[in-house]
Every structure is written in structure tokens, then in C-alpha cells.
Amino acid sequence: MPTVNEKESDYLVSCPYCWEQIWMEFFPEDGSHQETVVDCEVCCNPILYTVSFAGGGGQARVRVDKAQ
Ligand SMILES: [Zn+2]
């Protein structure tokens, strides 16, 4: 899933259920590999975010999947 970067910590992702675009914030301070489930603000389905920061900082790679 490609992401667009506006601020360094903001990532534009598409909900895997309704395809709405959502801004999410991820910080390298929270770990170089993060998995978190957040409900979509539009359709309320649980989205699994898999976030990896290469080298512990900078731009993350963000993957979205259905958490169910
Ligand atoms: Zn949604």
C-alpha cells in the first residue's frame, strides 16, 4: 500500500474496507516495528497497521490490513 508523506510523522493510508483515506501518525520512538489495531473513523471496522522504521528512524513503511 503506497503512502504519501506530508509531515514526517503523518501517513496517508486507505481503509481496506471503505477505501477512505485517513491520516495516521506513527513515531519511530514507539519502536522500529509496530503493530496496532485502530478502528476506521469512517466505517468503524478494525484496521491492522503494520509499521516499520528502517534503521530506527525517518520514513516508515506502513501496511494496512483487515484486522478480522
Ligand atoms: Zn473504513
N, CA, C, O and the ligand as a Tripos MOL2 file, in Angstrom:
@<TRIPOS>MOLECULE
protein
  273   271    69     0     0
PROTEIN
NO_CHARGES

@<TRIPOS>ATOM
      1 N           0.8580   -1.2070    0.0000 N.3       1 MET1
      2 CA          0.0000    0.0000    0.0000 C.3       1 MET1
      3 C           0.8880    1.2500    0.0000 C.2       1 MET1
      4 O           1.6080    1.4880    0.9700 O.2       1 MET1
      5 N           0.8500    2.0420   -1.0610 N.am      2 PRO2
      6 CA          1.7040    3.2540   -1.0700 C.3       2 PRO2
      7 C           1.1830    4.3010   -0.0880 C.2       2 PRO2
      8 O          -0.0210    4.4290    0.1350 O.2       2 PRO2
      9 N           2.0990    5.0220    0.4740 N.am      3 THR3
     10 CA          1.7030    6.0740    1.4000 C.3       3 THR3
     11 C           2.2710    7.4020    0.9180 C.2       3 THR3
     12 O           3.2900    7.4480    0.2280 O.2       3 THR3
     13 N           1.5960    8.4730    1.2950 N.am      4 VAL4
     14 CA          2.0380    9.8200    0.9600 C.3       4 VAL4
     15 C           2.4230   10.5040    2.2610 C.2       4 VAL4
     16 O           1.7330   10.3760    3.2730 O.2       4 VAL4
     17 N           3.5130   11.2200    2.2220 N.am      5 ASN5
     18 CA          4.0270   11.8520    3.4190 C.3       5 ASN5
     19 C           3.8260   13.3560    3.3400 C.2       5 ASN5
     20 O           4.2430   13.9950    2.3740 O.2       5 ASN5
     21 N           3.1890   13.9190    4.3520 N.am      6 GLU6
     22 CA          3.0640   15.3740    4.3910 C.3       6 GLU6
     23 C           3.9910   15.9070    5.4700 C.2       6 GLU6
     24 O           5.0000   16.5460    5.1740 O.2       6 GLU6
     25 N           3.6430   15.6410    6.7230 N.am      7 LYS7
     26 CA          4.6000   15.8570    7.7970 C.3       7 LYS7
     27 C           5.3740   14.5630    7.9570 C.2       7 LYS7
     28 O           4.9720   13.5250    7.4320 O.2       7 LYS7
     29 N           6.4670   14.6190    8.6710 N.am      8 GLU8
     30 CA          7.3100   13.4390    8.7920 C.3       8 GLU8
     31 C           6.5910   12.2890    9.4930 C.2       8 GLU8
     32 O           6.8070   11.1210    9.1660 O.2       8 GLU8
     33 N           5.7330   12.6270   10.4600 N.am      9 SER9
     34 CA          5.0860   11.5770   11.2390 C.3       9 SER9
     35 C           3.6750   11.2660   10.7440 C.2       9 SER9
     36 O           3.0060   10.4080   11.3200 O.2       9 SER9
     37 N           3.2070   11.9370    9.6990 N.am     10 ASP10
     38 CA          1.8480   11.7160    9.1990 C.3      10 ASP10
     39 C           1.8700   10.8390    7.9610 C.2      10 ASP10
     40 O           2.6530   11.0700    7.0400 O.2      10 ASP10
     41 N           1.0160    9.8420    7.9420 N.am     11 TYR11
     42 CA          0.9540    8.9200    6.8200 C.3      11 TYR11
     43 C          -0.4800    8.8260    6.3380 C.2      11 TYR11
     44 O          -1.4010    8.6250    7.1310 O.2      11 TYR11
     45 N          -0.6640    8.9710    5.0340 N.am     12 LEU12
     46 CA         -1.9870    8.8580    4.4390 C.3      12 LEU12
     47 C          -2.1950    7.4160    4.0060 C.2      12 LEU12
     48 O          -1.4710    6.8990    3.1540 O.2      12 LEU12
     49 N          -3.1910    6.7740    4.6000 N.am     13 VAL13
     50 CA         -3.4640    5.3780    4.2810 C.3      13 VAL13
     51 C          -4.9100    5.2570    3.7960 C.2      13 VAL13
     52 O          -5.7390    6.1320    4.0440 O.2      13 VAL13
     53 N          -5.1900    4.1680    3.1070 N.am     14 SER14
     54 CA         -6.5490    3.8980    2.6500 C.3      14 SER14
     55 C          -7.1220    2.7670    3.4700 C.2      14 SER14
     56 O          -6.4970    1.7200    3.6370 O.2      14 SER14
     57 N          -8.3280    2.9920    3.9850 N.am     15 CYS15
     58 CA         -9.0180    1.9490    4.7410 C.3      15 CYS15
     59 C          -9.2430    0.7400    3.8410 C.2      15 CYS15
     60 O          -9.7350    0.8990    2.7240 O.2      15 CYS15
     61 N          -8.8910   -0.4890    4.3040 N.am     16 PRO16
     62 CA         -9.0880   -1.6790    3.4670 C.3      16 PRO16
     63 C         -10.5520   -2.0960    3.3380 C.2      16 PRO16
     64 O         -10.8750   -2.9980    2.5660 O.2      16 PRO16
     65 N         -11.4250   -1.4500    4.0810 N.am     17 TYR17
     66 CA        -12.8590   -1.7740    3.9860 C.3      17 TYR17
     67 C         -13.5970   -0.7870    3.0910 C.2      17 TYR17
     68 O         -14.2820   -1.1870    2.1490 O.2      17 TYR17
     69 N         -13.4570    0.5090    3.3860 N.am     18 CYS18
     70 CA        -14.2590    1.5130    2.6700 C.3      18 CYS18
     71 C         -13.4130    2.3780    1.7460 C.2      18 CYS18
     72 O         -13.9530    3.1970    1.0030 O.2      18 CYS18
     73 N         -12.0850    2.2070    1.7820 N.am     19 TRP19
     74 CA        -11.1490    2.9020    0.8990 C.3      19 TRP19
     75 C         -11.0910    4.4010    1.1340 C.2      19 TRP19
     76 O         -10.5180    5.1340    0.3270 O.2      19 TRP19
     77 N         -11.6830    4.8680    2.2390 N.am     20 GLU20
     78 CA        -11.4970    6.2660    2.6000 C.3      20 GLU20
     79 C         -10.0430    6.4850    2.9660 C.2      20 GLU20
     80 O          -9.3890    5.5750    3.4780 O.2      20 GLU20
     81 N          -9.5250    7.6870    2.7100 N.am     21 GLN21
     82 CA         -8.1510    7.9870    3.0790 C.3      21 GLN21
     83 C          -8.1130    8.6080    4.4660 C.2      21 GLN21
     84 O          -8.9020    9.4970    4.7880 O.2      21 GLN21
     85 N          -7.1930    8.1290    5.2700 N.am     22 ILE22
     86 CA         -7.1060    8.5000    6.6810 C.3      22 ILE22
     87 C          -5.6730    8.9190    6.9750 C.2      22 ILE22
     88 O          -4.7280    8.2630    6.5370 O.2      22 ILE22
     89 N          -5.5150    9.9970    7.7060 N.am     23 TRP23
     90 CA         -4.1780   10.3820    8.1820 C.3      23 TRP23
     91 C          -3.9040    9.6970    9.4990 C.2      23 TRP23
     92 O          -4.7110    9.7580   10.4270 O.2      23 TRP23
     93 N          -2.7510    9.0410    9.5760 N.am     24 MET24
     94 CA         -2.3310    8.4020   10.8240 C.3      24 MET24
     95 C          -0.9460    8.9210   11.1840 C.2      24 MET24
     96 O          -0.1430    9.2450   10.3090 O.2      24 MET24
     97 N          -0.6800    8.9950   12.4870 N.am     25 GLU25
     98 CA          0.6350    9.4210   12.9560 C.3      25 GLU25
     99 C           1.3670    8.2270   13.5520 C.2      25 GLU25
    100 O           0.8140    7.5070   14.3840 O.2      25 GLU25
    101 N           2.6040    8.0190   13.1300 N.am     26 PHE26
    102 CA          3.4530    6.9830   13.7170 C.3      26 PHE26
    103 C           4.8070    7.5910   14.0190 C.2      26 PHE26
    104 O           5.3270    8.3990   13.2490 O.2      26 PHE26
    105 N           5.3710    7.1930   15.1470 N.am     27 PHE27
    106 CA          6.6340    7.7830   15.5960 C.3      27 PHE27
    107 C           7.6830    6.6870   15.7960 C.2      27 PHE27
    108 O           7.3890    5.6420   16.3760 O.2      27 PHE27
    109 N           8.9070    6.9290   15.3150 N.am     28 PRO28
    110 CA          9.9680    5.9190   15.4940 C.3      28 PRO28
    111 C          10.2850    5.6650   16.9570 C.2      28 PRO28
    112 O          10.8130    4.6080   17.3020 O.2      28 PRO28
    113 N           9.9650    6.6300   17.8270 N.am     29 GLU29
    114 CA         10.2010    6.4520   19.2700 C.3      29 GLU29
    115 C           9.3790    5.2960   19.8330 C.2      29 GLU29
    116 O           9.7390    4.7120   20.8550 O.2      29 GLU29
    117 N           8.2650    4.9650   19.1570 N.am     30 ASP30
    118 CA          7.4050    3.8880   19.6490 C.3      30 ASP30
    119 C           7.9010    2.5080   19.2450 C.2      30 ASP30
    120 O           7.2760    1.5040   19.5880 O.2      30 ASP30
    121 N           9.0130    2.4420   18.5210 N.am     31 GLY31
    122 CA          9.5740    1.1480   18.1580 C.3      31 GLY31
    123 C           9.7970    1.0500   16.6640 C.2      31 GLY31
    124 O           9.0830    1.6740   15.8790 O.2      31 GLY31
    125 N          10.8090    0.2480   16.2650 N.am     32 SER32
    126 CA         11.1350    0.1350   14.8460 C.3      32 SER32
    127 C          10.1310   -0.7620   14.1200 C.2      32 SER32
    128 O          10.0180   -0.7150   12.8950 O.2      32 SER32
    129 N           9.4050   -1.5770   14.8860 N.am     33 HIS33
    130 CA          8.3420   -2.3860   14.2830 C.3      33 HIS33
    131 C           7.1110   -2.2920   15.1730 C.2      33 HIS33
    132 O           7.1550   -2.6590   16.3480 O.2      33 HIS33
    133 N           6.0190   -1.8020   14.6120 N.am     34 GLN34
    134 CA          4.8100   -1.6050   15.4090 C.3      34 GLN34
    135 C           3.6350   -2.2690   14.7170 C.2      34 GLN34
    136 O           3.4890   -2.2170   13.4950 O.2      34 GLN34
    137 N           2.7920   -2.9010   15.5480 N.am     35 GLU35
    138 CA          1.5280   -3.4180   15.0240 C.3      35 GLU35
    139 C           0.4370   -2.8850   15.9140 C.2      35 GLU35
    140 O           0.4690   -3.0780   17.1290 O.2      35 GLU35
    141 N          -0.5190   -2.2230   15.3270 N.am     36 THR36
    142 CA         -1.5700   -1.6300   16.1220 C.3      36 THR36
    143 C          -2.8940   -1.7310   15.3800 C.2      36 THR36
    144 O          -2.9400   -1.6240   14.1540 O.2      36 THR36
    145 N          -3.9720   -1.9370   16.1330 N.am     37 VAL37
    146 CA         -5.3080   -2.0260   15.5410 C.3      37 VAL37
    147 C          -6.0720   -0.7750   15.9270 C.2      37 VAL37
    148 O          -6.2370   -0.4800   17.1110 O.2      37 VAL37
    149 N          -6.5400   -0.0380   14.9240 N.am     38 VAL38
    150 CA         -7.3120    1.1780   15.1560 C.3      38 VAL38
    151 C          -8.5650    1.0940   14.3000 C.2      38 VAL38
    152 O          -8.4940    0.7530   13.1190 O.2      38 VAL38
    153 N          -9.7170    1.4060   14.8970 N.am     39 ASP39
    154 CA        -10.9520    1.3860   14.1200 C.3      39 ASP39
    155 C         -10.9610    2.5340   13.1190 C.2      39 ASP39
    156 O         -10.5440    3.6480   13.4340 O.2      39 ASP39
    157 N         -11.4410    2.2520   11.9090 N.am     40 CYS40
    158 CA        -11.5860    3.2910   10.8830 C.3      40 CYS40
    159 C         -12.5700    4.3490   11.3950 C.2      40 CYS40
    160 O         -13.6280    4.0200   11.9300 O.2      40 CYS40
    161 N         -12.2020    5.6280   11.2200 N.am     41 GLU41
    162 CA        -13.0950    6.6930   11.7070 C.3      41 GLU41
    163 C         -14.3350    6.8150   10.8280 C.2      41 GLU41
    164 O         -15.3260    7.4190   11.2370 O.2      41 GLU41
    165 N         -14.2910    6.2530    9.6360 N.am     42 VAL42
    166 CA        -15.4070    6.3940    8.7010 C.3      42 VAL42
    167 C         -16.3700    5.2090    8.8360 C.2      42 VAL42
    168 O         -17.5670    5.4090    9.0440 O.2      42 VAL42
    169 N         -15.8540    3.9660    8.7180 N.am     43 CYS43
    170 CA        -16.7370    2.7970    8.7130 C.3      43 CYS43
    171 C         -16.6380    1.9810    9.9990 C.2      43 CYS43
    172 O         -17.3770    1.0110   10.1630 O.2      43 CYS43
    173 N         -15.7360    2.3550   10.9210 N.am     44 CYS44
    174 CA        -15.6250    1.7450   12.2590 C.3      44 CYS44
    175 C         -15.1420    0.2990   12.2450 C.2      44 CYS44
    176 O         -15.2330   -0.3770   13.2690 O.2      44 CYS44
    177 N         -14.6370   -0.1910   11.1290 N.am     45 ASN45
    178 CA        -14.0560   -1.5330   11.1040 C.3      45 ASN45
    179 C         -12.6170   -1.4730   11.6100 C.2      45 ASN45
    180 O         -11.9330   -0.4650   11.4270 O.2      45 ASN45
    181 N         -12.1530   -2.5620   12.2540 N.am     46 PRO46
    182 CA        -10.7950   -2.5560   12.8120 C.3      46 PRO46
    183 C          -9.7270   -2.7340   11.7400 C.2      46 PRO46
    184 O          -9.7620   -3.6960   10.9730 O.2      46 PRO46
    185 N          -8.7930   -1.8160   11.6900 N.am     47 ILE47
    186 CA         -7.7020   -1.8520   10.7220 C.3      47 ILE47
    187 C          -6.4210   -2.1970   11.4570 C.2      47 ILE47
    188 O          -6.0950   -1.5890   12.4770 O.2      47 ILE47
    189 N          -5.6930   -3.1820   10.9330 N.am     48 LEU48
    190 CA         -4.3850   -3.5510   11.4720 C.3      48 LEU48
    191 C          -3.3050   -2.7820   10.7210 C.2      48 LEU48
    192 O          -3.1560   -2.9220    9.5080 O.2      48 LEU48
    193 N          -2.5580   -1.9720   11.4570 N.am     49 TYR49
    194 CA         -1.4470   -1.2190   10.8850 C.3      49 TYR49
    195 C          -0.1490   -1.9130   11.2470 C.2      49 TYR49
    196 O           0.1180   -2.1670   12.4210 O.2      49 TYR49
    197 N           0.6580   -2.2210   10.2450 N.am     50 THR50
    198 CA          1.9940   -2.7600   10.4680 C.3      50 THR50
    199 C           2.9830   -1.6990   10.0030 C.2      50 THR50
    200 O           3.0300   -1.3490    8.8240 O.2      50 THR50
    201 N           3.7710   -1.1940   10.9470 N.am     51 VAL51
    202 CA          4.6350   -0.0420   10.7010 C.3      51 VAL51
    203 C           6.0780   -0.4600   10.9490 C.2      51 VAL51
    204 O           6.3930   -0.9970   12.0110 O.2      51 VAL51
    205 N           6.9610   -0.2180    9.9750 N.am     52 SER52
    206 CA          8.3920   -0.4780   10.2010 C.3      52 SER52
    207 C           9.1950    0.7650    9.8650 C.2      52 SER52
    208 O           9.0330    1.3750    8.8080 O.2      52 SER52
    209 N          10.0490    1.1140   10.7820 N.am     53 PHE53
    210 CA         11.0110    2.1870   10.5560 C.3      53 PHE53
    211 C          12.3600    1.5480   10.2600 C.2      53 PHE53
    212 O          12.9540    0.9100   11.1290 O.2      53 PHE53
    213 N          12.8430    1.7190    9.0340 N.am     54 ALA54
    214 CA         14.1550    1.1810    8.6810 C.3      54 ALA54
    215 C          15.2280    1.9800    9.4050 C.2      54 ALA54
    216 O          15.2460    3.2100    9.3420 O.2      54 ALA54
    217 N          16.1100    1.2850   10.0860 N.am     55 GLY55
    218 CA         17.1980    1.9540   10.7890 C.3      55 GLY55
    219 C          16.7520    2.7430   12.0020 C.2      55 GLY55
    220 O          17.5140    3.5520   12.5330 O.2      55 GLY55
    221 N          15.5090    2.5140   12.4530 N.am     56 GLY56
    222 CA         15.0410    3.1260   13.6910 C.3      56 GLY56
    223 C          14.6250    4.5780   13.5670 C.2      56 GLY56
    224 O          14.4560    5.2390   14.5920 O.2      56 GLY56
    225 N          14.4510    5.1140   12.3560 N.am     57 GLY57
    226 CA         14.0150    6.4950   12.2310 C.3      57 GLY57
    227 C          13.6140    6.8210   10.8210 C.2      57 GLY57
    228 O          13.6090    5.9510    9.9500 O.2      57 GLY57
    229 N          13.2790    8.0690   10.5900 N.am     58 GLY58
    230 CA         12.9220    8.5270    9.2490 C.3      58 GLY58
    231 C          11.5590    8.0540    8.8210 C.2      58 GLY58
    232 O          10.6330    7.9420    9.6250 O.2      58 GLY58
    233 N          11.4530    7.7780    7.5380 N.am     59 GLN59
    234 CA         10.1810    7.4250    6.9250 C.3      59 GLN59
    235 C           9.8060    5.9790    7.2060 C.2      59 GLN59
    236 O          10.6070    5.0680    6.9970 O.2      59 GLN59
    237 N           8.5890    5.7770    7.6780 N.am     60 ALA60
    238 CA          8.1270    4.4300    7.9590 C.3      60 ALA60
    239 C           7.5100    3.8020    6.7190 C.2      60 ALA60
    240 O           7.0550    4.4800    5.7980 O.2      60 ALA60
    241 N           7.5160    2.4750    6.7400 N.am     61 ARG61
    242 CA          6.7620    1.7130    5.7670 C.3      61 ARG61
    243 C           5.4870    1.2830    6.4930 C.2      61 ARG61
    244 O           5.5560    0.6390    7.5400 O.2      61 ARG61
    245 N           4.3450    1.6310    5.9510 N.am     62 VAL62
    246 CA          3.0800    1.3770    6.6380 C.3      62 VAL62
    247 C           2.2380    0.4400    5.7840 C.2      62 VAL62
    248 O           1.9930    0.6920    4.6040 O.2      62 VAL62
    249 N           1.8050   -0.6410    6.4090 N.am     63 ARG63
    250 CA          0.9240   -1.5950    5.7170 C.3      63 ARG63
    251 C          -0.4180   -1.6090    6.4130 C.2      63 ARG63
    252 O          -0.4540   -1.5710    7.6430 O.2      63 ARG63
    253 N          -1.5150   -1.6600    5.6940 N.am     64 VAL64
    254 CA         -2.8300   -1.7740    6.3090 C.3      64 VAL64
    255 C          -3.4600   -3.0870    5.8850 C.2      64 VAL64
    256 O          -3.3710   -3.4920    4.7260 O.2      64 VAL64
    257 N          -4.0990   -3.7460    6.8440 N.am     65 ASP65
    258 CA         -4.8130   -4.9890    6.5790 C.3      65 ASP65
    259 C          -6.0940   -4.9670    7.3940 C.2      65 ASP65
    260 O          -6.2400   -4.2130    8.3550 O.2      65 ASP65
    261 N          -7.0120   -5.8220    6.9760 N.am     66 LYS66
    262 CA         -8.2010   -6.0320    7.7880 C.3      66 LYS66
    263 C          -7.8020   -6.8030    9.0440 C.2      66 LYS66
    264 O          -7.1110   -7.8180    8.9560 O.2      66 LYS66
    265 N          -8.2350   -6.3260   10.2120 N.am     67 ALA67
    266 CA         -7.8360   -6.9710   11.4560 C.3      67 ALA67
    267 C          -8.7140   -8.1710   11.7620 C.2      67 ALA67
    268 O          -8.4010   -8.9280   12.6810 O.2      67 ALA67
    269 N          -9.7830   -8.3720   11.0400 N.am     68 GLN68
    270 CA        -10.6610   -9.5140   11.2860 C.3      68 GLN68
    271 C         -10.2770  -10.6590   10.3680 C.2      68 GLN68
    272 O         -10.8960  -11.7220   10.4140 O.2      68 GLN68
    273 ZN        -13.2410    2.4630    6.6600 Zn       69 ZN69
@<TRIPOS>BOND
     1     1     2 1
     2     2     3 1
     3     3     4 2
     4     3     5 am
     5     5     6 1
     6     6     7 1
     7     7     8 2
     8     7     9 am
     9     9    10 1
    10    10    11 1
    11    11    12 2
    12    11    13 am
    13    13    14 1
    14    14    15 1
    15    15    16 2
    16    15    17 am
    17    17    18 1
    18    18    19 1
    19    19    20 2
    20    19    21 am
    21    21    22 1
    22    22    23 1
    23    23    24 2
    24    23    25 am
    25    25    26 1
    26    26    27 1
    27    27    28 2
    28    27    29 am
    29    29    30 1
    30    30    31 1
    31    31    32 2
    32    31    33 am
    33    33    34 1
    34    34    35 1
    35    35    36 2
    36    35    37 am
    37    37    38 1
    38    38    39 1
    39    39    40 2
    40    39    41 am
    41    41    42 1
    42    42    43 1
    43    43    44 2
    44    43    45 am
    45    45    46 1
    46    46    47 1
    47    47    48 2
    48    47    49 am
    49    49    50 1
    50    50    51 1
    51    51    52 2
    52    51    53 am
    53    53    54 1
    54    54    55 1
    55    55    56 2
    56    55    57 am
    57    57    58 1
    58    58    59 1
    59    59    60 2
    60    59    61 am
    61    61    62 1
    62    62    63 1
    63    63    64 2
    64    63    65 am
    65    65    66 1
    66    66    67 1
    67    67    68 2
    68    67    69 am
    69    69    70 1
    70    70    71 1
    71    71    72 2
    72    71    73 am
    73    73    74 1
    74    74    75 1
    75    75    76 2
    76    75    77 am
    77    77    78 1
    78    78    79 1
    79    79    80 2
    80    79    81 am
    81    81    82 1
    82    82    83 1
    83    83    84 2
    84    83    85 am
    85    85    86 1
    86    86    87 1
    87    87    88 2
    88    87    89 am
    89    89    90 1
    90    90    91 1
    91    91    92 2
    92    91    93 am
    93    93    94 1
    94    94    95 1
    95    95    96 2
    96    95    97 am
    97    97    98 1
    98    98    99 1
    99    99   100 2
   100    99   101 am
   101   101   102 1
   102   102   103 1
   103   103   104 2
   104   103   105 am
   105   105   106 1
   106   106   107 1
   107   107   108 2
   108   107   109 am
   109   109   110 1
   110   110   111 1
   111   111   112 2
   112   111   113 am
   113   113   114 1
   114   114   115 1
   115   115   116 2
   116   115   117 am
   117   117   118 1
   118   118   119 1
   119   119   120 2
   120   119   121 am
   121   121   122 1
   122   122   123 1
   123   123   124 2
   124   123   125 am
   125   125   126 1
   126   126   127 1
   127   127   128 2
   128   127   129 am
   129   129   130 1
   130   130   131 1
   131   131   132 2
   132   131   133 am
   133   133   134 1
   134   134   135 1
   135   135   136 2
   136   135   137 am
   137   137   138 1
   138   138   139 1
   139   139   140 2
   140   139   141 am
   141   141   142 1
   142   142   143 1
   143   143   144 2
   144   143   145 am
   145   145   146 1
   146   146   147 1
   147   147   148 2
   148   147   149 am
   149   149   150 1
   150   150   151 1
   151   151   152 2
   152   151   153 am
   153   153   154 1
   154   154   155 1
   155   155   156 2
   156   155   157 am
   157   157   158 1
   158   158   159 1
   159   159   160 2
   160   159   161 am
   161   161   162 1
   162   162   163 1
   163   163   164 2
   164   163   165 am
   165   165   166 1
   166   166   167 1
   167   167   168 2
   168   167   169 am
   169   169   170 1
   170   170   171 1
   171   171   172 2
   172   171   173 am
   173   173   174 1
   174   174   175 1
   175   175   176 2
   176   175   177 am
   177   177   178 1
   178   178   179 1
   179   179   180 2
   180   179   181 am
   181   181   182 1
   182   182   183 1
   183   183   184 2
   184   183   185 am
   185   185   186 1
   186   186   187 1
   187   187   188 2
   188   187   189 am
   189   189   190 1
   190   190   191 1
   191   191   192 2
   192   191   193 am
   193   193   194 1
   194   194   195 1
   195   195   196 2
   196   195   197 am
   197   197   198 1
   198   198   199 1
   199   199   200 2
   200   199   201 am
   201   201   202 1
   202   202   203 1
   203   203   204 2
   204   203   205 am
   205   205   206 1
   206   206   207 1
   207   207   208 2
   208   207   209 am
   209   209   210 1
   210   210   211 1
   211   211   212 2
   212   211   213 am
   213   213   214 1
   214   214   215 1
   215   215   216 2
   216   215   217 am
   217   217   218 1
   218   218   219 1
   219   219   220 2
   220   219   221 am
   221   221   222 1
   222   222   223 1
   223   223   224 2
   224   223   225 am
   225   225   226 1
   226   226   227 1
   227   227   228 2
   228   227   229 am
   229   229   230 1
   230   230   231 1
   231   231   232 2
   232   231   233 am
   233   233   234 1
   234   234   235 1
   235   235   236 2
   236   235   237 am
   237   237   238 1
   238   238   239 1
   239   239   240 2
   240   239   241 am
   241   241   242 1
   242   242   243 1
   243   243   244 2
   244   243   245 am
   245   245   246 1
   246   246   247 1
   247   247   248 2
   248   247   249 am
   249   249   250 1
   250   250   251 1
   251   251   252 2
   252   251   253 am
   253   253   254 1
   254   254   255 1
   255   255   256 2
   256   255   257 am
   257   257   258 1
   258   258   259 1
   259   259   260 2
   260   259   261 am
   261   261   262 1
   262   262   263 1
   263   263   264 2
   264   263   265 am
   265   265   266 1
   266   266   267 1
   267   267   268 2
   268   267   269 am
   269   269   270 1
   270   270   271 1
   271   271   272 2
@<TRIPOS>SUBSTRUCTURE
     1 MET1         2 RESIDUE 1 A MET
     2 PRO2         6 RESIDUE 1 A PRO
     3 THR3        10 RESIDUE 1 A THR
     4 VAL4        14 RESIDUE 1 A VAL
     5 ASN5        18 RESIDUE 1 A ASN
     6 GLU6        22 RESIDUE 1 A GLU
     7 LYS7        26 RESIDUE 1 A LYS
     8 GLU8        30 RESIDUE 1 A GLU
     9 SER9        34 RESIDUE 1 A SER
    10 ASP10       38 RESIDUE 1 A ASP
    11 TYR11       42 RESIDUE 1 A TYR
    12 LEU12       46 RESIDUE 1 A LEU
    13 VAL13       50 RESIDUE 1 A VAL
    14 SER14       54 RESIDUE 1 A SER
    15 CYS15       58 RESIDUE 1 A CYS
    16 PRO16       62 RESIDUE 1 A PRO
    17 TYR17       66 RESIDUE 1 A TYR
    18 CYS18       70 RESIDUE 1 A CYS
    19 TRP19       74 RESIDUE 1 A TRP
    20 GLU20       78 RESIDUE 1 A GLU
    21 GLN21       82 RESIDUE 1 A GLN
    22 ILE22       86 RESIDUE 1 A ILE
    23 TRP23       90 RESIDUE 1 A TRP
    24 MET24       94 RESIDUE 1 A MET
    25 GLU25       98 RESIDUE 1 A GLU
    26 PHE26      102 RESIDUE 1 A PHE
    27 PHE27      106 RESIDUE 1 A PHE
    28 PRO28      110 RESIDUE 1 A PRO
    29 GLU29      114 RESIDUE 1 A GLU
    30 ASP30      118 RESIDUE 1 A ASP
    31 GLY31      122 RESIDUE 1 A GLY
    32 SER32      126 RESIDUE 1 A SER
    33 HIS33      130 RESIDUE 1 A HIS
    34 GLN34      134 RESIDUE 1 A GLN
    35 GLU35      138 RESIDUE 1 A GLU
    36 THR36      142 RESIDUE 1 A THR
    37 VAL37      146 RESIDUE 1 A VAL
    38 VAL38      150 RESIDUE 1 A VAL
    39 ASP39      154 RESIDUE 1 A ASP
    40 CYS40      158 RESIDUE 1 A CYS
    41 GLU41      162 RESIDUE 1 A GLU
    42 VAL42      166 RESIDUE 1 A VAL
    43 CYS43      170 RESIDUE 1 A CYS
    44 CYS44      174 RESIDUE 1 A CYS
    45 ASN45      178 RESIDUE 1 A ASN
    46 PRO46      182 RESIDUE 1 A PRO
    47 ILE47      186 RESIDUE 1 A ILE
    48 LEU48      190 RESIDUE 1 A LEU
    49 TYR49      194 RESIDUE 1 A TYR
    50 THR50      198 RESIDUE 1 A THR
    51 VAL51      202 RESIDUE 1 A VAL
    52 SER52      206 RESIDUE 1 A SER
    53 PHE53      210 RESIDUE 1 A PHE
    54 ALA54      214 RESIDUE 1 A ALA
    55 GLY55      218 RESIDUE 1 A GLY
    56 GLY56      222 RESIDUE 1 A GLY
    57 GLY57      226 RESIDUE 1 A GLY
    58 GLY58      230 RESIDUE 1 A GLY
    59 GLN59      234 RESIDUE 1 A GLN
    60 ALA60      238 RESIDUE 1 A ALA
    61 ARG61      242 RESIDUE 1 A ARG
    62 VAL62      246 RESIDUE 1 A VAL
    63 ARG63      250 RESIDUE 1 A ARG
    64 VAL64      254 RESIDUE 1 A VAL
    65 ASP65      258 RESIDUE 1 A ASP
    66 LYS66      262 RESIDUE 1 A LYS
    67 ALA67      266 RESIDUE 1 A ALA
    68 GLN68      270 RESIDUE 1 A GLN
    69 ZN69       273 GROUP 0 **** ****
